[in-house]
């Protein structure tokens, strides 16, 4: 089954690995297939407007491309919108959610702010009645630890909340998120030891604890390989084999550094791929992502090519 034929995707990974770039690339790829797509950012420092050369993205859904809408969800705005989705009637919503005591209670309820954002995104993909607003919702999740906390919330609500709308919606979401035909996670990492290790731990938590399927692995910023594996040990020792005053000393040091980076990269890629049983895409470093929109278009095409 094609990755973009699902209804709901979480893009998850360690901070700084390029989650937003990957999520944007996936959203562009899906929109080119005439799918109506919502890219939902989770209360983050917004970069999508720079990648797509648009006005800044706020808490209201905006259209940035044909078939592609984006929103940067905040707890307050998502809680209000989610509440209105549930209660339907604006007057009833105002009577409940504008009440000072109710708002204080809601803000103090553990996990409810996270669920309001996740629930809002879920409603757009899978409303309780009628046709969904979007063919695909892509959630650009927070960094690993916060993402896991957010993804646990519907399962906790399903287990402990009393019968009612909240529990019903959480149960529907939990069922969908665990169905590999409809939803799953896209993990993003770098070809380095620490991000690879954290990605393996993330994959284990998703599979064994939360039971959300891992559908795809993206290794971002992969160096082009200049040296064969058997050549690298020679390059790594070369600076110590030549004199300090050698004319090629600088070149030898540069070669050693590059060979060491390629060795670390190869080990990290082998390790993460051997632990995560999912299709894998390797992305090179794309220059000018935030100044040249053709770069993000090229990246979005490369995302769907597996190695």
C-alpha positions in Angstrom: 0.0 0.0 0.0 1.3 3.5 -0.9 2.3 5.6 2.1 0.1 8.6 0.9 -3.0 6.4 0.5 -3.5 6.6 4.3 -5.8 9.1 6.0 -3.5 10.2 8.9 0.3 10.4 9.2 2.4 11.4 12.2 5.9 12.8 11.3 8.0 12.2 14.4 11.7 12.4 15.3 14.3 14.1 17.5 14.4 17.9 17.4 16.5 19.3 14.6 16.4 16.3 12.3 14.1 18.0 9.7 10.6 16.8 10.7 8.9 20.0 9.3 10.8 19.7 6.1 9.8 16.1 5.6 6.2 16.7 6.6 6.0 19.6 4.1 7.5 17.5 1.4 5.0 14.7 2.0 2.1 17.2 2.0 3.3 18.6 -1.4 3.7 15.1 -2.8 0.2 14.1 -1.8 -1.4 17.4 -3.1 0.2 16.8 -6.5 -1.8 13.5 -6.6 -5.0 15.5 -6.3 -5.5 14.6 -2.7 -6.9 17.3 -0.4 -4.3 17.6 2.3 -4.1 19.3 5.7 -0.6 19.8 7.2 -1.1 20.3 10.9 1.8 21.8 12.9 1.7 21.3 16.7 2.3 24.6 18.4 5.8 25.0 16.9 8.1 27.7 15.6 6.6 27.8 12.2 8.9 27.3 9.1 6.5 26.1 6.5 5.8 29.7 5.3 9.6 30.0 4.5 9.7 26.7 2.8 6.7 27.5 0.6 7.2 31.3 0.4 3.8 32.2 1.9 2.5 34.4 4.6 3.2 33.2 8.2 1.0 30.3 9.3 -1.2 30.9 12.4 -3.8 29.0 14.3 -6.4 29.4 11.5 -6.4 27.0 8.6 -5.0 28.6 5.4 -4.6 27.4 1.8 -1.0 27.6 0.6 -1.2 25.6 -2.6 -3.8 23.9 -4.6 -5.2 21.0 -2.5 -2.9 21.9 0.4 -4.0 23.7 3.6 -1.8 24.4 6.7 -2.5 25.2 10.3 -0.2 25.8 13.3 -2.3 24.4 16.1 -2.1 26.1 19.5 -3.8 24.6 22.7 -6.2 27.5 23.2 -7.4 27.8 19.6 -7.6 24.0 19.1 -9.5 23.6 22.3 -12.1 26.1 21.2 -12.4 24.7 17.7 -12.6 21.1 19.0 -15.2 22.1 21.5 -17.3 23.8 18.7 -16.9 20.7 16.6 -18.4 18.6 19.4 -21.1 21.0 20.6 -22.1 22.3 17.1 -24.2 25.2 18.3 -22.2 28.4 18.9 -24.5 29.6 21.8 -24.0 26.3 23.6 -20.3 26.4 23.0 -20.1 29.9 24.4 -22.1 29.0 27.5 -19.8 26.1 28.2 -16.3 27.0 27.0 -16.4 30.7 27.8 -17.2 30.0 31.4 -14.2 31.0 33.5 -14.4 27.9 35.9 -14.9 25.5 33.0 -11.8 27.0 31.2 -9.7 26.8 34.3 -10.8 23.1 34.8 -10.0 22.3 31.1 -6.6 23.9 31.3 -5.8 21.9 34.5 -6.9 18.5 33.1 -3.7 16.5 32.2 -3.5 15.7 28.5 -6.5 17.6 27.5 -4.6 20.4 25.7 -2.6 17.8 23.8 -5.9 15.9 22.9 -7.5 19.2 21.8 -4.8 19.6 19.1 -4.7 15.9 18.2 -8.5 15.7 18.3 -8.9 18.7 16.0 -6.6 17.1 13.4 -8.4 13.8 13.8 -11.8 15.4 13.3 -10.7 16.7 9.9 -9.6 13.2 8.8 -12.4 11.2 10.4 -15.5 13.2 11.4 -18.2 11.2 13.3 -20.7 12.0 10.5 -20.4 12.9 6.8 -17.5 13.1 4.5 -14.0 14.1 5.9 -12.7 17.6 5.1 -9.4 16.1 3.8 -8.2 13.0 2.1 -5.0 13.1 4.2 -4.0 14.8 7.4 -0.2 15.0 8.2 0.7 16.0 11.7 4.1 17.5 12.2 4.6 16.2 15.7 6.7 17.7 18.5 10.2 16.3 19.3 10.3 12.6 20.4 9.5 12.7 24.1 6.6 15.3 23.7 5.3 13.4 20.7 5.1 10.2 22.6 3.2 11.9 25.4 0.8 13.4 22.9 0.3 10.1 21.1 -0.5 8.3 24.4 -3.3 10.7 25.3 -6.2 9.1 23.3 -5.3 5.7 24.6 -5.3 7.0 28.2 -8.6 8.8 27.7 -10.1 5.7 26.2 -9.0 3.7 29.3 -9.9 6.1 32.2 -12.5 8.6 31.0 -16.2 8.1 31.8 -18.6 7.2 29.0 -19.4 10.2 26.8 -18.3 12.3 23.8 -14.6 12.6 25.0 -14.2 8.9 25.5 -16.0 8.0 22.3 -13.8 10.3 20.2 -10.7 9.1 21.8 -11.7 5.5 21.2 -12.3 6.2 17.5 -9.0 7.9 17.2 -7.1 5.1 19.0 -8.7 2.6 16.6 -7.7 4.6 13.6 -4.1 5.4 14.8 -3.4 1.6 15.2 -4.8 0.6 11.8 -1.9 0.4 9.3 -4.3 0.7 6.4 -5.4 4.1 7.6 -2.7 5.7 9.8 0.8 5.4 11.1 4.1 7.1 11.8 6.9 8.4 9.5 10.1 8.5 11.5 12.8 11.1 10.6 16.4 10.8 11.7 20.0 11.8 10.7 22.8 9.5 9.8 24.5 10.1 13.1 24.8 8.0 16.3 22.6 9.9 18.7 19.6 10.6 16.4 19.8 7.0 15.1 19.7 5.6 18.7 16.8 7.9 19.7 14.9 6.8 16.5 15.3 3.1 17.4 13.9 3.9 20.9 11.0 5.8 19.4 10.2 3.0 17.1 10.2 0.5 19.9 7.9 2.7 22.0 5.5 3.1 19.1 5.4 -0.6 18.2 5.5 -2.2 21.7 3.8 0.4 24.0 1.4 2.5 21.9 1.1 0.0 19.0 1.0 2.7 16.3 2.5 1.2 13.1 5.8 2.6 11.7 5.2 3.0 8.0 8.3 4.7 6.7 11.8 5.8 7.8 13.4 8.9 6.4 17.2 9.4 6.9 17.8 13.1 6.2 20.9 15.0 5.2 22.8 12.0 3.9 26.3 12.7 2.6 27.2 11.7 -0.9 29.7 8.8 -0.6 33.1 9.8 -2.0 35.2 6.9 -0.7 34.7 3.1 -0.8 34.5 1.4 2.6 37.9 -0.3 2.0 39.5 3.1 1.2 38.5 4.9 4.4 41.0 3.3 6.8 43.8 4.4 4.5 42.5 8.0 4.4 42.0 8.0 8.2 45.7 7.2 8.8 47.2 9.3 5.9 47.9 12.5 7.9 50.1 10.7 10.4 52.0 9.0 7.5 53.1 12.3 5.9 55.2 15.1 7.1 53.9 18.3 8.7 55.4 20.4 5.9 54.0 18.3 3.1 52.2 20.2 0.4 49.3 17.8 0.6 49.0 17.9 4.4 45.8 20.0 4.3 44.2 17.7 1.6 45.1 14.7 3.7 43.5 16.1 6.8 40.3 17.0 4.9 40.2 13.5 3.4 40.5 12.0 6.9 37.7 14.1 8.2 35.4 13.2 5.3 36.3 9.5 5.6 35.5 9.5 9.3 32.1 11.2 8.7 31.3 8.6 6.0 32.2 5.8 8.4 30.0 7.2 11.1 27.2 7.7 8.6 27.4 4.1 7.2 27.3 2.6 10.7 24.4 4.8 11.8 22.4 3.9 8.6 23.1 0.2 9.0 22.1 0.3 12.7 18.8 2.1 12.3 17.8 0.2 9.2 18.5 -3.1 10.8 16.2 -2.3 13.8 13.3 -0.7 11.9 11.4 -2.9 9.5 9.9 -0.2 7.2 10.6 1.2 3.8 13.5 3.8 4.0 14.2 6.9 2.0 17.6 8.7 2.1 17.6 12.4 1.5 20.7 14.4 0.6 21.3 17.9 2.0 19.2 20.3 -0.1 20.7 23.8 -0.4 18.4 26.8 -0.3 15.3 25.1 1.1 14.1 28.3 2.7 15.0 30.6 -0.2 14.2 28.4 -3.3 10.9 26.7 -3.5 12.1 24.3 -6.2 14.3 22.7 -3.6 11.4 21.6 -1.4 9.6 20.3 -4.5 12.7 18.2 -5.4 12.8 16.9 -1.8 9.1 16.0 -1.9 9.7 13.8 -5.0 12.8 12.2 -3.4 10.9 11.3 -0.3 8.9 8.6 -2.0 12.0 6.9 -3.5 13.1 4.0 -1.2 16.5 2.4 -1.0 
